[in-house]
Amino acid sequence: MRDASKQEPRLPDHRPRESALPHSDPAILARLLDEWMQGDETEQRETFEILRRSLDEDRPAAYKLFP
């Protein structure tokens, strides 16, 4: 007889879920995407430079991602 006090591990639930967004109105989502796309260009350039330097920092000269 099985010991009822021991439970088998549960597998993750992979069923599709409803959207986590409170609104599924395409116009609202499109406006939100437009707002995200119109970021501060100076900040984006500075952030990219930091990222670029970080990625190439410890790479040999022949293997740089951003020559």
PyMOL Python script that loads the backbone (N, CA, C, O; Angstrom):
from pymol import cmd

cmd.read_pdbstr("""\
ATOM      1  N   MET A   1       0.839  -1.167   0.000  1.00  0.00           N
ATOM      2  CA  MET A   1       0.000   0.000   0.000  1.00  0.00           C
ATOM      3  C   MET A   1       0.892   1.242   0.000  1.00  0.00           C
ATOM      4  O   MET A   1       1.926   1.258   0.669  1.00  0.00           O
ATOM      5  N   ARG A   2       0.498   2.299  -0.756  1.00  0.00           N
ATOM      6  CA  ARG A   2       1.272   3.525  -0.852  1.00  0.00           C
ATOM      7  C   ARG A   2       1.126   4.363   0.406  1.00  0.00           C
ATOM      8  O   ARG A   2       0.070   4.399   1.039  1.00  0.00           O
ATOM      9  N   ASP A   3       2.198   5.024   0.741  1.00  0.00           N
ATOM     10  CA  ASP A   3       2.189   5.921   1.885  1.00  0.00           C
ATOM     11  C   ASP A   3       1.579   7.247   1.444  1.00  0.00           C
ATOM     12  O   ASP A   3       2.172   7.957   0.632  1.00  0.00           O
ATOM     13  N   ALA A   4       0.416   7.589   1.961  1.00  0.00           N
ATOM     14  CA  ALA A   4      -0.301   8.793   1.551  1.00  0.00           C
ATOM     15  C   ALA A   4       0.392  10.061   2.020  1.00  0.00           C
ATOM     16  O   ALA A   4       0.104  11.145   1.512  1.00  0.00           O
ATOM     17  N   SER A   5       1.298   9.944   2.975  1.00  0.00           N
ATOM     18  CA  SER A   5       1.975  11.144   3.474  1.00  0.00           C
ATOM     19  C   SER A   5       3.074  11.616   2.516  1.00  0.00           C
ATOM     20  O   SER A   5       3.515  12.763   2.591  1.00  0.00           O
ATOM     21  N   LYS A   6       3.510  10.736   1.622  1.00  0.00           N
ATOM     22  CA  LYS A   6       4.532  11.110   0.645  1.00  0.00           C
ATOM     23  C   LYS A   6       3.855  11.487  -0.668  1.00  0.00           C
ATOM     24  O   LYS A   6       3.045  10.732  -1.206  1.00  0.00           O
ATOM     25  N   GLN A   7       4.200  12.661  -1.170  1.00  0.00           N
ATOM     26  CA  GLN A   7       3.625  13.106  -2.430  1.00  0.00           C
ATOM     27  C   GLN A   7       4.686  13.077  -3.511  1.00  0.00           C
ATOM     28  O   GLN A   7       5.852  13.384  -3.265  1.00  0.00           O
ATOM     29  N   GLU A   8       4.272  12.709  -4.694  1.00  0.00           N
ATOM     30  CA  GLU A   8       5.180  12.721  -5.823  1.00  0.00           C
ATOM     31  C   GLU A   8       5.364  14.168  -6.268  1.00  0.00           C
ATOM     32  O   GLU A   8       4.447  14.977  -6.131  1.00  0.00           O
ATOM     33  N   PRO A   9       6.530  14.499  -6.796  1.00  0.00           N
ATOM     34  CA  PRO A   9       6.737  15.877  -7.265  1.00  0.00           C
ATOM     35  C   PRO A   9       5.775  16.194  -8.399  1.00  0.00           C
ATOM     36  O   PRO A   9       5.493  15.355  -9.254  1.00  0.00           O
ATOM     37  N   ARG A  10       5.278  17.426  -8.384  1.00  0.00           N
ATOM     38  CA  ARG A  10       4.341  17.855  -9.424  1.00  0.00           C
ATOM     39  C   ARG A  10       5.102  18.388 -10.621  1.00  0.00           C
ATOM     40  O   ARG A  10       6.103  19.087 -10.467  1.00  0.00           O
ATOM     41  N   LEU A  11       4.635  18.061 -11.799  1.00  0.00           N
ATOM     42  CA  LEU A  11       5.224  18.574 -13.024  1.00  0.00           C
ATOM     43  C   LEU A  11       4.680  19.979 -13.272  1.00  0.00           C
ATOM     44  O   LEU A  11       3.551  20.281 -12.886  1.00  0.00           O
ATOM     45  N   PRO A  12       5.471  20.840 -13.912  1.00  0.00           N
ATOM     46  CA  PRO A  12       4.972  22.184 -14.193  1.00  0.00           C
ATOM     47  C   PRO A  12       3.775  22.144 -15.138  1.00  0.00           C
ATOM     48  O   PRO A  12       3.676  21.277 -16.006  1.00  0.00           O
ATOM     49  N   ASP A  13       2.887  23.084 -14.953  1.00  0.00           N
ATOM     50  CA  ASP A  13       1.691  23.183 -15.786  1.00  0.00           C
ATOM     51  C   ASP A  13       2.034  23.981 -17.040  1.00  0.00           C
ATOM     52  O   ASP A  13       2.352  25.167 -16.954  1.00  0.00           O
ATOM     53  N   HIS A  14       1.972  23.335 -18.202  1.00  0.00           N
ATOM     54  CA  HIS A  14       2.331  23.990 -19.459  1.00  0.00           C
ATOM     55  C   HIS A  14       1.114  24.374 -20.285  1.00  0.00           C
ATOM     56  O   HIS A  14       1.230  24.626 -21.485  1.00  0.00           O
ATOM     57  N   ARG A  15      -0.032  24.418 -19.660  1.00  0.00           N
ATOM     58  CA  ARG A  15      -1.220  24.832 -20.412  1.00  0.00           C
ATOM     59  C   ARG A  15      -1.150  26.327 -20.701  1.00  0.00           C
ATOM     60  O   ARG A  15      -0.642  27.094 -19.883  1.00  0.00           O
ATOM     61  N   PRO A  16      -1.655  26.746 -21.859  1.00  0.00           N
ATOM     62  CA  PRO A  16      -1.648  28.188 -22.157  1.00  0.00           C
ATOM     63  C   PRO A  16      -2.473  28.950 -21.133  1.00  0.00           C
ATOM     64  O   PRO A  16      -3.532  28.499 -20.696  1.00  0.00           O
ATOM     65  N   ARG A  17      -1.962  30.110 -20.766  1.00  0.00           N
ATOM     66  CA  ARG A  17      -2.665  30.942 -19.808  1.00  0.00           C
ATOM     67  C   ARG A  17      -3.220  32.176 -20.496  1.00  0.00           C
ATOM     68  O   ARG A  17      -2.798  32.538 -21.594  1.00  0.00           O
ATOM     69  N   GLU A  18      -4.161  32.807 -19.842  1.00  0.00           N
ATOM     70  CA  GLU A  18      -4.678  34.050 -20.377  1.00  0.00           C
ATOM     71  C   GLU A  18      -3.605  35.113 -20.271  1.00  0.00           C
ATOM     72  O   GLU A  18      -2.678  34.999 -19.469  1.00  0.00           O
ATOM     73  N   SER A  19      -3.735  36.145 -21.083  1.00  0.00           N
ATOM     74  CA  SER A  19      -2.770  37.226 -21.086  1.00  0.00           C
ATOM     75  C   SER A  19      -2.653  37.849 -19.699  1.00  0.00           C
ATOM     76  O   SER A  19      -3.645  38.034 -18.995  1.00  0.00           O
ATOM     77  N   ALA A  20      -1.423  38.165 -19.330  1.00  0.00           N
ATOM     78  CA  ALA A  20      -1.198  38.807 -18.037  1.00  0.00           C
ATOM     79  C   ALA A  20      -1.484  40.306 -18.117  1.00  0.00           C
ATOM     80  O   ALA A  20      -1.544  40.989 -17.094  1.00  0.00           O
ATOM     81  N   LEU A  21      -1.660  40.810 -19.337  1.00  0.00           N
ATOM     82  CA  LEU A  21      -1.952  42.232 -19.504  1.00  0.00           C
ATOM     83  C   LEU A  21      -3.401  42.508 -19.141  1.00  0.00           C
ATOM     84  O   LEU A  21      -4.290  41.728 -19.481  1.00  0.00           O
ATOM     85  N   PRO A  22      -3.642  43.619 -18.450  1.00  0.00           N
ATOM     86  CA  PRO A  22      -5.017  43.916 -18.056  1.00  0.00           C
ATOM     87  C   PRO A  22      -5.908  44.266 -19.243  1.00  0.00           C
ATOM     88  O   PRO A  22      -7.121  44.066 -19.189  1.00  0.00           O
ATOM     89  N   HIS A  23      -5.308  44.789 -20.320  1.00  0.00           N
ATOM     90  CA  HIS A  23      -6.077  45.163 -21.504  1.00  0.00           C
ATOM     91  C   HIS A  23      -5.546  44.407 -22.705  1.00  0.00           C
ATOM     92  O   HIS A  23      -4.335  44.275 -22.879  1.00  0.00           O
ATOM     93  N   SER A  24      -6.428  43.923 -23.513  1.00  0.00           N
ATOM     94  CA  SER A  24      -5.974  43.268 -24.735  1.00  0.00           C
ATOM     95  C   SER A  24      -6.412  44.072 -25.955  1.00  0.00           C
ATOM     96  O   SER A  24      -6.438  43.549 -27.069  1.00  0.00           O
ATOM     97  N   ASP A  25      -6.756  45.344 -25.747  1.00  0.00           N
ATOM     98  CA  ASP A  25      -7.149  46.227 -26.840  1.00  0.00           C
ATOM     99  C   ASP A  25      -5.914  46.517 -27.690  1.00  0.00           C
ATOM    100  O   ASP A  25      -4.939  47.068 -27.178  1.00  0.00           O
ATOM    101  N   PRO A  26      -5.932  46.163 -28.968  1.00  0.00           N
ATOM    102  CA  PRO A  26      -4.754  46.365 -29.820  1.00  0.00           C
ATOM    103  C   PRO A  26      -4.306  47.829 -29.890  1.00  0.00           C
ATOM    104  O   PRO A  26      -3.107  48.092 -29.976  1.00  0.00           O
ATOM    105  N   ALA A  27      -5.228  48.775 -29.856  1.00  0.00           N
ATOM    106  CA  ALA A  27      -4.856  50.189 -29.929  1.00  0.00           C
ATOM    107  C   ALA A  27      -4.050  50.600 -28.695  1.00  0.00           C
ATOM    108  O   ALA A  27      -3.074  51.342 -28.813  1.00  0.00           O
ATOM    109  N   ILE A  28      -4.445  50.131 -27.531  1.00  0.00           N
ATOM    110  CA  ILE A  28      -3.728  50.457 -26.293  1.00  0.00           C
ATOM    111  C   ILE A  28      -2.343  49.823 -26.319  1.00  0.00           C
ATOM    112  O   ILE A  28      -1.359  50.458 -25.939  1.00  0.00           O
ATOM    113  N   LEU A  29      -2.265  48.578 -26.763  1.00  0.00           N
ATOM    114  CA  LEU A  29      -0.971  47.894 -26.830  1.00  0.00           C
ATOM    115  C   LEU A  29      -0.054  48.553 -27.857  1.00  0.00           C
ATOM    116  O   LEU A  29       1.150  48.664 -27.627  1.00  0.00           O
ATOM    117  N   ALA A  30      -0.607  48.989 -28.979  1.00  0.00           N
ATOM    118  CA  ALA A  30       0.196  49.667 -30.005  1.00  0.00           C
ATOM    119  C   ALA A  30       0.734  50.986 -29.477  1.00  0.00           C
ATOM    120  O   ALA A  30       1.889  51.327 -29.730  1.00  0.00           O
ATOM    121  N   ARG A  31      -0.087  51.731 -28.747  1.00  0.00           N
ATOM    122  CA  ARG A  31       0.356  52.998 -28.172  1.00  0.00           C
ATOM    123  C   ARG A  31       1.475  52.759 -27.152  1.00  0.00           C
ATOM    124  O   ARG A  31       2.449  53.511 -27.113  1.00  0.00           O
ATOM    125  N   LEU A  32       1.339  51.727 -26.337  1.00  0.00           N
ATOM    126  CA  LEU A  32       2.364  51.389 -25.360  1.00  0.00           C
ATOM    127  C   LEU A  32       3.673  51.038 -26.056  1.00  0.00           C
ATOM    128  O   LEU A  32       4.738  51.480 -25.626  1.00  0.00           O
ATOM    129  N   LEU A  33       3.608  50.260 -27.112  1.00  0.00           N
ATOM    130  CA  LEU A  33       4.803  49.898 -27.868  1.00  0.00           C
ATOM    131  C   LEU A  33       5.456  51.138 -28.465  1.00  0.00           C
ATOM    132  O   LEU A  33       6.680  51.268 -28.431  1.00  0.00           O
ATOM    133  N   ASP A  34       4.661  52.041 -29.007  1.00  0.00           N
ATOM    134  CA  ASP A  34       5.200  53.291 -29.555  1.00  0.00           C
ATOM    135  C   ASP A  34       5.928  54.092 -28.478  1.00  0.00           C
ATOM    136  O   ASP A  34       6.988  54.658 -28.744  1.00  0.00           O
ATOM    137  N   GLU A  35       5.376  54.147 -27.277  1.00  0.00           N
ATOM    138  CA  GLU A  35       6.026  54.860 -26.176  1.00  0.00           C
ATOM    139  C   GLU A  35       7.371  54.223 -25.842  1.00  0.00           C
ATOM    140  O   GLU A  35       8.345  54.930 -25.580  1.00  0.00           O
ATOM    141  N   TRP A  36       7.430  52.905 -25.849  1.00  0.00           N
ATOM    142  CA  TRP A  36       8.675  52.207 -25.551  1.00  0.00           C
ATOM    143  C   TRP A  36       9.717  52.472 -26.630  1.00  0.00           C
ATOM    144  O   TRP A  36      10.906  52.587 -26.332  1.00  0.00           O
ATOM    145  N   MET A  37       9.280  52.569 -27.874  1.00  0.00           N
ATOM    146  CA  MET A  37      10.194  52.761 -28.993  1.00  0.00           C
ATOM    147  C   MET A  37      10.784  54.172 -29.015  1.00  0.00           C
ATOM    148  O   MET A  37      11.856  54.382 -29.584  1.00  0.00           O
ATOM    149  N   GLN A  38      10.106  55.127 -28.411  1.00  0.00           N
ATOM    150  CA  GLN A  38      10.565  56.518 -28.433  1.00  0.00           C
ATOM    151  C   GLN A  38      11.315  56.843 -27.146  1.00  0.00           C
ATOM    152  O   GLN A  38      10.886  57.688 -26.361  1.00  0.00           O
ATOM    153  N   GLY A  39      12.424  56.170 -26.943  1.00  0.00           N
ATOM    154  CA  GLY A  39      13.221  56.386 -25.749  1.00  0.00           C
ATOM    155  C   GLY A  39      14.178  57.550 -25.925  1.00  0.00           C
ATOM    156  O   GLY A  39      14.222  58.176 -26.985  1.00  0.00           O
ATOM    157  N   ASP A  40      14.928  57.832 -24.905  1.00  0.00           N
ATOM    158  CA  ASP A  40      15.934  58.883 -24.923  1.00  0.00           C
ATOM    159  C   ASP A  40      17.136  58.386 -25.712  1.00  0.00           C
ATOM    160  O   ASP A  40      17.825  57.462 -25.279  1.00  0.00           O
ATOM    161  N   GLU A  41      17.393  58.995 -26.872  1.00  0.00           N
ATOM    162  CA  GLU A  41      18.451  58.514 -27.760  1.00  0.00           C
ATOM    163  C   GLU A  41      19.831  58.627 -27.116  1.00  0.00           C
ATOM    164  O   GLU A  41      20.668  57.742 -27.296  1.00  0.00           O
ATOM    165  N   THR A  42      20.078  59.697 -26.374  1.00  0.00           N
ATOM    166  CA  THR A  42      21.372  59.872 -25.704  1.00  0.00           C
ATOM    167  C   THR A  42      21.600  58.758 -24.692  1.00  0.00           C
ATOM    168  O   THR A  42      22.687  58.184 -24.626  1.00  0.00           O
ATOM    169  N   GLU A  43      20.578  58.455 -23.909  1.00  0.00           N
ATOM    170  CA  GLU A  43      20.690  57.386 -22.921  1.00  0.00           C
ATOM    171  C   GLU A  43      20.939  56.041 -23.602  1.00  0.00           C
ATOM    172  O   GLU A  43      21.736  55.234 -23.123  1.00  0.00           O
ATOM    173  N   GLN A  44      20.253  55.805 -24.720  1.00  0.00           N
ATOM    174  CA  GLN A  44      20.431  54.550 -25.437  1.00  0.00           C
ATOM    175  C   GLN A  44      21.849  54.414 -25.974  1.00  0.00           C
ATOM    176  O   GLN A  44      22.427  53.328 -25.919  1.00  0.00           O
ATOM    177  N   ARG A  45      22.418  55.502 -26.493  1.00  0.00           N
ATOM    178  CA  ARG A  45      23.794  55.457 -27.015  1.00  0.00           C
ATOM    179  C   ARG A  45      24.794  55.204 -25.883  1.00  0.00           C
ATOM    180  O   ARG A  45      25.719  54.406 -26.035  1.00  0.00           O
ATOM    181  N   GLU A  46      24.605  55.883 -24.755  1.00  0.00           N
ATOM    182  CA  GLU A  46      25.498  55.681 -23.612  1.00  0.00           C
ATOM    183  C   GLU A  46      25.410  54.250 -23.089  1.00  0.00           C
ATOM    184  O   GLU A  46      26.426  53.637 -22.762  1.00  0.00           O
ATOM    185  N   THR A  47      24.200  53.729 -23.013  1.00  0.00           N
ATOM    186  CA  THR A  47      24.001  52.359 -22.537  1.00  0.00           C
ATOM    187  C   THR A  47      24.644  51.366 -23.489  1.00  0.00           C
ATOM    188  O   THR A  47      25.260  50.394 -23.051  1.00  0.00           O
ATOM    189  N   PHE A  48      24.505  51.604 -24.801  1.00  0.00           N
ATOM    190  CA  PHE A  48      25.123  50.699 -25.773  1.00  0.00           C
ATOM    191  C   PHE A  48      26.643  50.719 -25.645  1.00  0.00           C
ATOM    192  O   PHE A  48      27.279  49.668 -25.724  1.00  0.00           O
ATOM    193  N   GLU A  49      27.233  51.893 -25.448  1.00  0.00           N
ATOM    194  CA  GLU A  49      28.683  51.971 -25.314  1.00  0.00           C
ATOM    195  C   GLU A  49      29.169  51.177 -24.103  1.00  0.00           C
ATOM    196  O   GLU A  49      30.185  50.484 -24.177  1.00  0.00           O
ATOM    197  N   ILE A  50      28.454  51.276 -23.004  1.00  0.00           N
ATOM    198  CA  ILE A  50      28.813  50.504 -21.806  1.00  0.00           C
ATOM    199  C   ILE A  50      28.692  49.010 -22.085  1.00  0.00           C
ATOM    200  O   ILE A  50      29.574  48.232 -21.723  1.00  0.00           O
ATOM    201  N   LEU A  51      27.603  48.615 -22.726  1.00  0.00           N
ATOM    202  CA  LEU A  51      27.384  47.204 -23.064  1.00  0.00           C
ATOM    203  C   LEU A  51      28.453  46.706 -24.024  1.00  0.00           C
ATOM    204  O   LEU A  51      28.998  45.619 -23.834  1.00  0.00           O
ATOM    205  N   ARG A  52      28.760  47.498 -25.060  1.00  0.00           N
ATOM    206  CA  ARG A  52      29.762  47.110 -26.055  1.00  0.00           C
ATOM    207  C   ARG A  52      31.120  46.892 -25.394  1.00  0.00           C
ATOM    208  O   ARG A  52      31.784  45.887 -25.647  1.00  0.00           O
ATOM    209  N   ARG A  53      31.532  47.834 -24.546  1.00  0.00           N
ATOM    210  CA  ARG A  53      32.825  47.693 -23.867  1.00  0.00           C
ATOM    211  C   ARG A  53      32.833  46.469 -22.954  1.00  0.00           C
ATOM    212  O   ARG A  53      33.833  45.755 -22.879  1.00  0.00           O
ATOM    213  N   SER A  54      31.728  46.229 -22.265  1.00  0.00           N
ATOM    214  CA  SER A  54      31.655  45.085 -21.347  1.00  0.00           C
ATOM    215  C   SER A  54      31.763  43.758 -22.085  1.00  0.00           C
ATOM    216  O   SER A  54      32.429  42.834 -21.617  1.00  0.00           O
ATOM    217  N   LEU A  55      31.111  43.666 -23.233  1.00  0.00           N
ATOM    218  CA  LEU A  55      31.138  42.411 -23.990  1.00  0.00           C
ATOM    219  C   LEU A  55      32.511  42.122 -24.578  1.00  0.00           C
ATOM    220  O   LEU A  55      32.908  40.960 -24.671  1.00  0.00           O
ATOM    221  N   ASP A  56      33.241  43.156 -24.975  1.00  0.00           N
ATOM    222  CA  ASP A  56      34.547  42.951 -25.603  1.00  0.00           C
ATOM    223  C   ASP A  56      35.711  43.038 -24.617  1.00  0.00           C
ATOM    224  O   ASP A  56      36.861  42.836 -25.008  1.00  0.00           O
ATOM    225  N   GLU A  57      35.440  43.329 -23.372  1.00  0.00           N
ATOM    226  CA  GLU A  57      36.481  43.601 -22.383  1.00  0.00           C
ATOM    227  C   GLU A  57      37.544  42.511 -22.267  1.00  0.00           C
ATOM    228  O   GLU A  57      38.735  42.819 -22.307  1.00  0.00           O
ATOM    229  N   ASP A  58      37.157  41.280 -22.130  1.00  0.00           N
ATOM    230  CA  ASP A  58      38.111  40.195 -21.898  1.00  0.00           C
ATOM    231  C   ASP A  58      38.331  39.311 -23.117  1.00  0.00           C
ATOM    232  O   ASP A  58      38.877  38.214 -22.992  1.00  0.00           O
ATOM    233  N   ARG A  59      37.924  39.763 -24.269  1.00  0.00           N
ATOM    234  CA  ARG A  59      38.099  38.955 -25.483  1.00  0.00           C
ATOM    235  C   ARG A  59      39.429  39.282 -26.143  1.00  0.00           C
ATOM    236  O   ARG A  59      39.877  40.428 -26.122  1.00  0.00           O
ATOM    237  N   PRO A  60      40.056  38.271 -26.728  1.00  0.00           N
ATOM    238  CA  PRO A  60      41.277  38.547 -27.518  1.00  0.00           C
ATOM    239  C   PRO A  60      40.926  39.446 -28.696  1.00  0.00           C
ATOM    240  O   PRO A  60      39.787  39.437 -29.165  1.00  0.00           O
ATOM    241  N   ALA A  61      41.887  40.218 -29.176  1.00  0.00           N
ATOM    242  CA  ALA A  61      41.653  41.190 -30.238  1.00  0.00           C
ATOM    243  C   ALA A  61      41.012  40.551 -31.486  1.00  0.00           C
ATOM    244  O   ALA A  61      40.192  41.186 -32.149  1.00  0.00           O
ATOM    245  N   ALA A  62      41.374  39.325 -31.801  1.00  0.00           N
ATOM    246  CA  ALA A  62      40.840  38.666 -32.992  1.00  0.00           C
ATOM    247  C   ALA A  62      39.389  38.212 -32.823  1.00  0.00           C
ATOM    248  O   ALA A  62      38.741  37.846 -33.803  1.00  0.00           O
ATOM    249  N   TYR A  63      38.876  38.232 -31.598  1.00  0.00           N
ATOM    250  CA  TYR A  63      37.542  37.722 -31.335  1.00  0.00           C
ATOM    251  C   TYR A  63      36.581  38.786 -30.810  1.00  0.00           C
ATOM    252  O   TYR A  63      35.589  38.456 -30.160  1.00  0.00           O
ATOM    253  N   LYS A  64      36.863  40.047 -31.082  1.00  0.00           N
ATOM    254  CA  LYS A  64      35.999  41.115 -30.629  1.00  0.00           C
ATOM    255  C   LYS A  64      34.647  41.035 -31.325  1.00  0.00           C
ATOM    256  O   LYS A  64      34.573  40.742 -32.518  1.00  0.00           O
ATOM    257  N   LEU A  65      33.578  41.297 -30.575  1.00  0.00           N
ATOM    258  CA  LEU A  65      32.251  41.317 -31.166  1.00  0.00           C
ATOM    259  C   LEU A  65      32.003  42.615 -31.926  1.00  0.00           C
ATOM    260  O   LEU A  65      31.306  42.633 -32.941  1.00  0.00           O
ATOM    261  N   PHE A  66      32.589  43.707 -31.414  1.00  0.00           N
ATOM    262  CA  PHE A  66      32.400  45.019 -32.004  1.00  0.00           C
ATOM    263  C   PHE A  66      33.776  45.621 -32.327  1.00  0.00           C
ATOM    264  O   PHE A  66      34.360  46.323 -31.502  1.00  0.00           O
ATOM    265  N   PRO A  67      34.283  45.341 -33.530  1.00  0.00           N
ATOM    266  CA  PRO A  67      35.631  45.833 -33.882  1.00  0.00           C
ATOM    267  C   PRO A  67      35.708  47.341 -33.957  1.00  0.00           C
ATOM    268  O   PRO A  67      36.772  47.891 -34.241  1.00  0.00           O
TER     269      PRO A  67
END
""", "prot")
cmd.dss("prot")
cmd.show_as("cartoon", "prot")
cmd.util.cbc("prot")
cmd.orient("prot")
